[in-house]
Amino acid sequence: MLVNVKGLVKRYDKLVALDYLDLQVEEGEIFGLLGPNGSGKTTAINCILSLIRYDKGSIEIFGKPMKPNAYDIKRNIGIIMQNVAVFEELTVYENIYYFCSLYIKDKIEVKRLTREAIEFVSMEDYADFYPKKLSGGLLRRLNIACGIAHKPKLIILDEPTVAVDPQSRNKILEGIKKLNAEGATIIYTSHYMEEVEQICSKIAIIDKGRVIAQGTKEELKAMISLGEKITMELYELPEKNINELKEFPGIYSVEYHENLLEIKSAKGRNNLIHILDYMAKNNIIFGKVYTELPTLNDVFLEITGKELRD
Amino acid sequence: MTVFKNYFRVLKKHLAIIIIYMVMFLGLIIMFTWNTGSKNDSFFASKVKLMVINEDTQSEFLEAFLDYLEQYAIFVEREEDEEARKNALFFREVEYILTIPEGFGEDFLNQGRMSLSKDTVPDSANAIFLDNAINNYLNIARTYIKHLPQISQEQLIKLVEATIGGQVNVKIENKLPDKISASNTFNKLFFNYLGYIIIACFVNGVSVVMFSFTVLEIRRRHVASPVSARRVGMQLILGNMAYLFCYLIIFIIAGYIMNKNRMLNTGTLLTWLNVLVFSLSCLSFSYLVGITVRSKKAIQAISTAVSLSIAFTSGIFIPQEYLAEPVLKAASFAPGYWYVKANNAIAQIISYDWTQLGKIFGYMGIQLGFAAAIMSIALLAGKRKAQKE
């Protein structure tokens, strides 16, 4: 196990930010830490990195206890903060070079790694630019380059795509996958469930400082009763038909509003055929039909009773 | 020494403003200090342009009185026309018109009440000066007449002249040889003005760099790196000290070259020591500003406000002798006041005995106290800020 967090407690006066948090990250994983804003993701990362003190619990990285003076462990960790952490006074090249040189002593090696990091984030044309001249997306890419230039074994990314345009976001996500493919273990925090679903091999859903569910996305979705969500465009649907639909086996929720019928069914049942058959028999004219599998938001909703973005 | 090197990479970006400050004020210092080359060490009485309208008959006493006035006045040819006299006053061709009325001499010798009349340029200091000279002569003469009613005019004139005596020459004596004195005076002016530049440039340099290094995200990157916080801190302190020494060496060399009477004496060395001590307190202050402010714009505002207020109240721009007591009292709560005091004391030092040196080292000690106190506050503030974040 690469990272092992056990019973982590962090309090800010009366507020419990982390409530006996447990996390286990295996080598080679992209581990997603998903939760709404204020759920404790950044606090957990700050504790893991020994940036802040915690009240209780233990953290082990690479099988050794993580402490503020555990420099051997720190040497193999790369961090990408939520806010861009670069010097305004240094160029793109100088920033990456400086942060890389904090980890690597050999100057030639630092130069090589700096060039590689610039290539990795596709910023060759901006190497001599000062951060003030870069767009938000490019700044995020620079932030990532500063964190990964020294080729760490463990990379921790704390919401690296906040306020980033879709193009840069895709580049960042592709980059993370590439880093993982090259052998780095990734811990990725976000409140964007689509991102976590897209790249993470294992996910922990966190709320109010506690892990409420942990596993692969398939395992997480298997934890809830929802199997399929069917949405139909209907101009009219009498109450009688809604009640009849509710009687169908495996269907536990039928809602009709604003010309949209939303039916939620249990997993393992092929309900769409039965519903279409019913509509035809009752001469109910319908427009488009969508079927969706449950998302991580549905998982979060079913467990906590609230939306992930509430 | 990665952090140390990066200190100067960051500083390089702010070097332009520091160099502008340095060049601008070096130019001003040259202007101010090179005008101090000629010095006056004696006083000469200036003379007033005087027109005498003597309507009295000539007497020995009046003749002696006018001879006496020659010491204080340049006699201007008499104008008979009243209008011409007024014009002469208006155009400053004459500053004082003294009218001796008919019978004044005899009346005065007989202890009468007749008086002289005058017309002067309004608010003229020279006129007051001549008033004093006239009153002085007549009052002494009146005293003798009162006590020696039978005195002859000849005797009276002799006694008054003897009482007034000869002209006193005032001369400032400087016990130091001229060259040393000139060198000390230059050093005093140069290094007093330098105080302002040090505050401005240190806040604009050290504070800005410290701000960049103590931004939360950058600090966290350092904490997460394998370089210990102590090493980062030590390298930053080293960077600050290197900046301080580079800065001082440039100005000390500049000051030494610009001093026409340059010499490497104890006074010069003491001045250099004083500027080093003052720089340490400025460094502490800049450090405090760098780790407590929230934006770089605020640093520039603080730099301007603090450097100017210290310069105007501590005696850097205006000599301490001209400043009001309450201003000096307030200024004494900043190291700039003690820096200037030490500089002035060094410039005036005659012998390097313990009494004089003790006073100077005392002023330096107070500056060191300020440096230590400000640094303690800075460290405390830094710790509290880190805990808060």
Interface residues (C-beta under 8 A of the other chain):
Chain A: N46 L49 S50 L51 P68 N69 Y71 D72 K74 R75 I77 I79 M81 N83 V84 A85 V86 F87 E88 E89 L90 E94 Y98 F99 S101 L102 Y103 C146
Chain B: T2 N6 R9 V10 K12 K13 H14 S212 V215 L216 E217 I218 R220 R221 H222 V223 A224 S225 P226 V227 S228 A229
